[in-house]
Amino acid sequence: MTRQRDIPSNQYRSTGQVNLTLPKSPGNSITHYEVRGAARLNDAYGPVAGVAGFGTLPMFTVPNGGDFRSKAIQMRRLPAIEESSRGLTRAIYDPDDYATPITAAASYLPSDEVASFIRVAAFDHVSGTYLPEGPIVIIPPYDFFSTKEPIFTLTGKAPNLAIGAFPPNIPDTLPPTVLNFMLPAYSMTLSLVNLDPVGGKPIFVAFHPGMPPTVVMPGEEIGLTGAGSPEFFIASPNGNPWFTVRVAVANSA
């Protein structure tokens, strides 16, 4: 990524271990990051623009340019990481250290066996507040990368831009406040289906910040082969249609 965004990169995933890195924020205003999570995409997005998710739950904090290891990781006395951490913020954690009871009426943090949705928020000591959470990063189950091209699946609700019906209303680009999530790896083929019935609400989709969106009409599907996309930006002009995503991702292991 060439833009300075708070997107942790999942460097390594194995049983009981997630290894995240985040570029060190320049300057002295950002003192630390809080890593937050949820078990569902809508909850990770939160109660915004009609999505009605429950929001993320705090997991741990890591100093800007520093490192963090959760309790289970510390107890395993893992060897030092060979690659350089210069210019990086690094966190290694076991999802089971933060798992909470499953509930349908609130957010919860999942165990190691299932996918999780994490976001980071930078703390600005000048203002004394956390900045808005960054994009949603999806952490797959520990055994997700056990096949050559694992299939990533996801269902969620598009946020409402409240700009009026399409056509004619379509934004030049999708704003940062839309649903923005990162795939566990680069896509190879992908499919997105607008689950609203014919006559319902369209969905706007882009695959890079600053790009004009394409339109998926209600009841229709887009499919791409050899796409190589790492992320999605999703919204709807005047409603909250559900969508489902299927992506074959590249396994470099």
Buried (B, 14 or more C-beta within 10 A) or exposed (E): EEEEBBBBBBBEBEEBBBBBBBBBBEEEBBBBBBBBBBBBBBBBBBEBBBBEBBBBBEBBBBBBBBBBBBEBBEEEEEEEBEEEBEEBBBBBBBBBBBBBEEEEEEBBBBBBEBBBBBBBBBBBEEEEEBBEBBBBBBBBBBEBBEEEEBEBEBBBBBBBBEBEEBEEEBBEBBEEEBBBBBBBBBBBBBBBBBBBEEEBBBBBBBBEBEEEBEBBBBBBBBEBEEBEBBBBBBBBBBBBBBBBBBBBBBBEE
